[in-house]
Amino acid sequence: MENSEARVPAESDHGRDKGRMKLDLRFSERPLEDLWCEAVVALVFQRKFLTMGALAGLDGKLGGLLGRLEEGEIWTGAEGENLLVASQGMIKAEKILLCGLGPAPDCDPACLAGRVEQAGVALLKMHVQDFGIHIPAMEGRESEYPSHLETAVHHLVSPYLRAYCKNAEFRLKVVFSLERFLTGPMLPAVESIREGFGPEVEVSVVLERERKNAINT
């Protein structure tokens, strides 16, 4: 599939501080199951992680595993509960991390940001440097998703910044898997994300879209 990339220009190499970690952020319409990376992460609402639709493709690749977890209440996505699953070669990533958000009506922006940061801590402890992640929109607040995701980005990478901010050899790559109807509204937020990190980290930010929906910047 042909893609178009809207890249946020980074600062020039002239005078660049060599003592900073590198951060590669991509916002893509590709689903989690299609991403080449070490791990994929899905934040899910309790007992609704398949009915939302975004993870149906991943569940299909895993032979219905997510559906069985949900139906059998083996793992429900309660707030604070994580589940790590080995992909066993069924998708391109080696690991799958599911992070529970609790009941959808109870999830507010502060809860979402906190759970995203906890996911970042878990990934850091697993020494994962290349991962894809899906962060759902909150029910009834879909129009606020770009601002919520912008906040989530900073919370997600903050554990890595605390650990590796001044390590120029460290590179973190994160692909945010977006539902297609959200990529257009994301553009203004994506353009402001790099500036939000300031000079402490070298950041590249890319918004990937299908050619027919290409963004011209």
C-alpha positions in Angstrom: 0.0 0.0 0.0 1.4 3.4 -0.9 1.9 5.7 1.9 2.4 9.5 2.2 4.4 10.8 5.1 4.0 14.3 6.6 7.2 14.9 8.5 7.8 17.5 11.1 11.2 19.1 10.4 13.7 18.5 13.1 16.4 21.0 13.9 19.5 21.2 11.8 22.6 19.1 12.5 24.6 22.4 13.0 25.3 22.8 16.7 23.3 19.7 17.6 24.0 18.4 21.1 25.4 14.9 20.7 24.5 13.9 24.3 20.8 13.3 23.7 18.7 10.2 23.2 16.9 9.9 19.8 13.2 9.5 19.6 11.4 8.3 16.5 7.6 8.8 16.7 5.3 7.6 13.9 1.5 8.0 13.7 0.2 5.4 11.3 -3.0 3.9 9.9 -1.3 0.5 10.0 -2.9 -1.9 12.5 -0.9 -3.4 15.3 -0.7 -6.9 13.7 1.0 -5.4 10.6 3.9 -3.6 12.5 7.4 -4.9 12.5 8.7 -4.2 16.0 9.7 -5.9 19.2 6.3 -5.6 20.9 2.8 -4.2 20.3 0.8 -2.7 23.1 -3.0 -2.2 23.4 -4.7 -0.2 26.1 -8.2 -1.6 26.4 -11.4 -0.9 28.3 -12.7 -3.5 30.6 -14.7 -6.3 28.8 -14.9 -4.1 25.7 -11.6 -4.6 24.0 -13.1 -6.5 21.0 -16.4 -4.7 20.7 -14.5 -1.4 20.0 -13.4 -3.0 16.8 -9.8 -1.7 16.6 -8.3 -5.1 17.8 -10.4 -7.4 15.6 -7.5 -7.9 13.2 -5.1 -8.7 15.9 -7.5 -11.1 17.5 -7.9 -12.9 14.1 -4.1 -13.2 13.7 -3.9 -14.7 17.2 -6.6 -17.3 16.5 -9.3 -15.7 18.6 -7.2 -15.5 21.7 -8.5 -12.0 22.7 -12.1 -13.2 22.2 -11.5 -16.2 24.4 -9.9 -14.0 27.2 -12.9 -11.6 27.0 -15.6 -14.3 26.9 -14.1 -16.5 29.6 -13.3 -13.5 31.8 -9.8 -14.9 32.1 -8.4 -11.4 31.7 -11.0 -8.6 31.5 -9.0 -5.4 31.2 -9.6 -4.2 34.7 -7.8 -1.0 35.7 -4.2 -1.6 36.5 -4.1 -5.2 35.1 -1.5 -6.0 32.5 -1.2 -9.2 30.4 2.0 -10.1 28.5 1.5 -12.7 25.7 4.1 -14.2 23.4 3.0 -13.9 19.8 4.6 -17.3 18.9 5.2 -16.0 15.4 1.5 -15.3 14.6 2.2 -11.6 14.1 5.4 -9.7 13.2 6.0 -8.5 16.8 7.5 -10.9 19.4 5.4 -9.7 22.4 1.9 -8.4 23.0 1.2 -6.3 26.1 -2.4 -5.7 27.0 -3.0 -2.9 29.5 -6.4 -2.6 31.2 -8.1 0.8 31.6 -11.1 -0.4 33.6 -14.7 0.4 32.7 -15.0 2.9 29.8 -17.3 5.4 31.7 -14.8 5.6 34.5 -11.8 6.5 32.4 -10.9 10.2 32.3 -7.8 11.9 30.7 -5.8 11.6 34.0 -6.6 7.9 34.2 -5.6 7.4 30.6 -2.3 9.3 30.9 -1.4 7.4 34.1 -2.0 4.0 32.5 0.0 5.0 29.4 2.9 6.0 31.6 2.7 2.7 33.5 2.8 0.9 30.1 6.0 2.9 29.3 7.5 1.7 32.6 6.6 -1.9 31.8 8.2 -1.7 28.4 11.3 0.0 29.8 11.7 -2.9 32.3 11.5 -5.3 29.4 14.2 -3.4 27.6 11.9 -2.8 24.6 13.1 0.0 22.3 10.9 -0.5 19.3 7.2 -0.9 19.7 3.7 -0.2 18.4 0.8 1.0 20.5 -2.9 1.6 20.2 -4.5 4.0 22.6 -8.3 4.1 22.3 -10.5 7.2 22.2 -12.7 7.7 25.3 -16.4 7.2 24.8 -18.2 10.5 24.1 -14.9 12.4 23.9 -13.7 11.3 20.4 -13.3 14.9 19.3 -10.7 15.4 22.1 -8.6 12.5 21.0 -5.8 14.5 19.4 -5.1 16.4 22.5 -5.4 13.3 24.7 -3.0 11.5 22.5 -0.5 14.3 22.5 -0.5 14.2 26.3 -0.2 10.4 26.2 2.9 10.6 24.0 4.8 12.5 26.6 3.6 10.2 29.5 4.6 7.1 27.4 8.1 8.2 26.8 8.8 9.9 30.1 10.2 6.7 31.8 12.7 6.4 28.9 13.7 10.0 29.1 14.4 9.7 32.8 16.6 6.6 32.1 18.3 7.6 28.8 17.9 11.3 28.2 21.6 12.0 28.0 22.5 8.8 26.2 23.2 9.7 22.6 23.5 6.0 21.7 19.9 5.2 22.8 17.1 5.3 20.2 13.4 4.7 21.0 11.0 4.1 18.1 7.2 4.2 18.7 4.5 3.7 16.2 1.1 4.9 17.2 -1.6 2.8 15.5 -4.5 5.1 14.7 -8.0 4.3 13.3 -8.2 5.8 9.8 -10.8 8.5 10.6 -8.5 9.9 13.2 -5.4 10.6 11.1 -6.7 13.9 9.6 -7.6 15.5 12.9 -4.2 14.4 14.3 -2.1 16.6 12.1 -2.1 19.8 14.2 -1.3 17.8 17.3 1.5 15.9 15.5 3.1 19.1 14.4 3.3 20.4 18.0 4.6 17.2 19.6 8.3 17.7 18.8 8.4 21.2 20.2 6.8 19.9 23.4 9.9 17.8 24.2 12.2 20.8 24.0 16.0 20.5 23.6 16.5 17.6 25.9 15.9 15.0 23.2 16.4 14.7 19.4 13.0 13.9 17.9 11.6 12.9 14.6 7.8 12.9 14.1 6.0 11.4 11.1 2.3 11.1 10.2 1.7 8.3 7.8 -1.4 8.2 5.6 -2.6 6.4 2.5 -1.8 8.2 -0.8 -5.4 9.0 -1.6 -5.6 10.9 1.7 -2.2 12.5 1.5 -1.3 15.5 3.6 0.6 18.3 2.0 2.8 20.3 4.4 
